[in-house]
Amino acid sequence: MEKPYGITMGDASGIGPEILLKAWRQGEIRFPVVVYGDLEALNFYNDLLGYGIRFRSITSSSEYSSDGLNVIDLGILRRAEVTPGQLNAKSGHAAREYVVAATRAAMAGTLNAIVTLPMNKEATELTDPRFTGHTELVAEVCGVEDVTIMLVSDRLIVTHVSTHVSLAEAIRRVKRERILKIIQLTCERVEQLKGRARVAVAGLNPHAGENGLFGDEEIREIRPAVEEARSHGLHVEGPFPPDTLFHKTVNKQEFDAVVCMYHDQGHIPVKLLDFEGGVNVTLGLPIIRTSVDHGTAFDIAGQGVASIFSFIRALKLAAQLANLSAIL
């Protein structure tokens, strides 16, 4: 039997559990999956939304069966502790533990990939002050450091030199070695997905620095990284002024992906073009991890109105990457 895909339930105060249950009830989950979460929390939403889903509690992914929705119950949250739409330290802690458990299972080779539903950073930080995001947590469990976020949509693919740091820190992280690594990771994954990798690199400053007039990071760090990548045979160009680069990529289709210098430089155009359809892929891991590209949406939690589109796209992309890895 094919190995299952691990799905982390996300913060129980947010929309993660109901997205999972809605997708299952509508028959949109067409791969074998094992949920890492809390059975009492899932039953809370199952009853609240009237879905009538039958769960099968298992202790490891090797016990997977097609008879019901398989759940590895971490037993952290009780039903009375589920608070839709409210910041909850215990659900924040639990969400972290789901990710750790699923990542360890994937590292052990018992899962094809993991797909993560949203956590709330503020809630998780209440019990883990070091927590900065899913990506960093998964990387820590995997024992790697050179990772980045790739956002994939039908219209645009972007990666990032830095993500969950301040803008001041993001500027400090624009370094040749890091940029080169992100270019390499981007080319590798885009080649897998598209059969080619024409990658553009965005500048940091307005007009990509205007030859040093508005900053010299393009001259000192970004352009040397691009030139080194090209010397290795990679099809990469830049740095380009960010205000025109996305037009070249999306409308003129001159490139297959864009390497961005910081979080919002990449996230804003993807969410503008395809807010519900974007998928987060972590590059640089020894496992496959995809995620929805949205948050916990406390304002609508428990109402059953959250879209499942990004989640289904994330699951399908995880399966695509797992199959490509198996071929390679």
N, C-alpha and C positions, 0 to 999 in steps of 0.2 A: 504494500500500500504506500502511496505517496506520503512523504512526511507532511505534517500539517504546517500551517502558518500560525504564528503566535500573534494574538491581538491583545494589547494592553487596554484595559477598560477606561483609563484616564481618571481624572478627578471626579468623584461621585457627586460633587456639588454642581458639576457642569453638564454639558450635553453629550459627553462621551458615551455613557451607558445607553442612553436612549437612541443615539445614532446606531450603535451596534445592534440593539434589539429591533429597531425599525428596519434596518437592512436585512436582518435574518428573517423577520416576519414577511417581508416583501419578496423573499427568495432571491435577493441580489448577491448573497454570499455563495459563490459557486465553486469554492475551493475548500478543502478540509481545513478547519480552523480550530484552534484551542484558545480560549479566552483566559487571560491572567487578570484576576480581579477578586471581588468579594461576592459570593453567592447571595448574601442577604441584601446587598445593595442592588444587584440585578433583579432580585425578586421584588424589591420595593418598586422599581420602575416598571417591571412587568405588570404588577398589579395596578399601579397608578395609571398606566396608559391602556390597560385592558388588553394586552397582547396575547396572553395565554400561551406563552412559549414554554416548552418543557426543557429543563436543563439536565445535563448529565455531569455529575461531579466526578472528577478524576484527580489523580495525584501526580501524574506525569504525562507528557505528550505521547509517550509510547502506548498509553491506554486509549488513545483516540478511537472513537466509534462514530459511525454515521447516524447513530440513534440519538438525536437531540443535539442541542447546543452544548458542546463540551466546555467545562469550566474548571480551571485549576484554582480552587478557592483558597486564598491566602488567609482568610479568617481574621482580618484586621478590623473591618467595620461591622457593626451591628445595624440592624434595620433602623433603630431609633436614632442612629448617629448620621443618617443620610439627610442632608439639608440642602435641597435644590436651590441654587441661586445665592447661596450664602458662603462667605469665606469660612473655611473649616480646616483647622490645623490637622485634624486626624485624617480627613480625606486627602489632604495634600501629602501627608506622610505615606498613606496607603498607595497613592498614585505612583510615588517614587518606588515603592517596593515592587509593584507590578512590573515596572520597567526593568528593574534589576533582575528579577526572577526570569523574565522572558529573555533578556539579553544573555544570561548565563545558560539558559537552555539552548539558545541559538549557538553560542560558543561551543557547547557540548555536542553540537551536530544533530540535535533531535528535532529542530525546526528548519523549514526551508528559508524562512525570513521572519522578521517581526514587523508589525504594523502598529503604530502607536496612536492612540486617541489623546485628546488634549489634556495637559496638566495646567494648573494655575500656579505660576511662579511664586506669587505672593503667599499662597497657602502652603506650598512646599517649603519655602524659606522659613516659615515659622518653626519648623523642626529641623531644617537643614540650611543654616545661614549661608553655606557655600554654594547652594544650588543656583545655577544660572540658566539652565535649560535642558531639555531632552537630549539634545545633541551632545553636550558636554558630559552629561551623566552616562550615556551609552558608551561614549569614548572612554571614559574612566573605567567602567566595568570591563571593557574590552582591552584595556591597557595600552591605548594608543593616544597620540596627541595631534598628529597632522590630519585633522578632519575638517570638513566644511559642509555647509548646507547647499544643496542644489535644489532649486525650485523648477519643477517641470510642469508645463501646461501645453496645450495644443498650439499655442501661439508664440510662446517664448520660453527659453531655458536660460536660467542664470545660476552662477555660483558666486561665492563671496570669499574675499580675503579675510574678513572678520565679520562677526555676527553680533552676539549679545554682549557688547561692550559700549562704553560711552563713545561719542563722536571723537572726543579728544584722544581717547585710547585707540580708536580705529585708525586715526591718522598716524599715530606712532607705530602701528602694526603694518603699515605699508612698506614692506621690506622685500628686497629682491628675492631672497631665498624662499620666503613664504609665497610670494606671487608666482614664482616658478612652480612650486609644488601644487598650487591650486590650478594652474594652467594644465599641468600634467594630469591631475586627477580629472579635470573637466574633459580633456581630450579623450581620455580612456573611456569614461562613461558615455559620452556623447557618441563615440565611435560604436559602442555596443548598441545604443538605442537607435541610431540612424544609419549606421554603416559608413559614416563619414564624420569628420569633426572639423568644421571651419569655425574657429573660435576667435572672437574679438575681445580685446581687453579695454575696459573703460579707464579713463583718466580719473584722478582724484579731484583736481581743481577745475574751476570754470575754464572752458575752452582747452581742457587738458594742459593747463598751465601757461598756454600762449608762449612757448619757448622760454619759460622761466619768469615771465612777467607776473604771473599770479601764483607762484610757487614752483619749486623745482623737484618735487617728488617724481614727476614723470621722467625727468632727465636722470636723476640719481638712482631711482629704484625700479620704476615700472618698465621703461624702455629696455634697460639691460636685461630684465627678466624675460621680456618678449623676444629679444634677440637670442638669448641663450636657448629658449624653447625652440625657436626656429632652427638653430644649429643642430638640435636633436631630431630634426625632421618633422616637427609638429606644424600643422597648418594654423598659425596664429598670427594676428595682426594687432597693432595698436601701439601706444594708447590713443584712443579716440575721445573727442569731447563727448561726455555723456548725453548732452542735450540733443545730439543728432544720431548717436549710435543706435538707439533703440528703433528709430525710424529706419535706419539701414537694415537692421536685423528683422524687424517685424514686417514692415511694409515692402521693402525692396528685397528681402530674403537673401541678403548677401552673406549672412553668417548663421550658423546653427546654434550658437550659444554665446553668452556674454559673461566674462569674468568681471565681477563688480568689486569695488574696493571696500564697501561697507554695507551693513544690513539694509538700510532704506534705499540705497541706490539700486538694489536688485528687487527688493520686495515691492516697492511702490509700482513699478511698471507691470509686474506679474499680476498683482492684485487688481490693478486697474483694468487689465485686459481680460482676466479670467478669475474673478474673485472666488467662485465656488469650485472651480476645476483644478486649481493648483495643487500639486503634491510635493511634499518635502522628501528628498532623498539625502541620506548622509553619505558622503564620500570619504574614503580613507579607512573604513572599518573592515575587519575580517569577516563580518557578517553583512547580510542585506537588511537594511532598515528603511522603511518608508513611513510617512506620517501625513495626516491631514494638514493642510496649510491654513488652519484657523485655530482660534482659542476656545476657551470653555464656555463662552457666551452665557454667563450667569443670568443675563436679563431674560432669556427665553428657556432656561433649564426647566425640565419637568413638564413642558407644555406639548411635547410631541411634534413641534413644528420645525425642528432643526433639519437642514438639508443633509442627506447622506451622500451627496455626489462626490465630494472630495475623498471621503472614506472609501467608497467603492473604487475610485480611480487609484487611490493609494494601494489597495489590495491587488488590483489588477496589475499595477506597475511592479509590485513586489514579485508577483508570479512571473511576469515577463523577465525580470532581472534574474530570478532563480533559474528559469529555463535557459536563459542565455549563459549563465555561469556553468550550468550543467553541460552545455554544448562545448564551451571553451575548456 
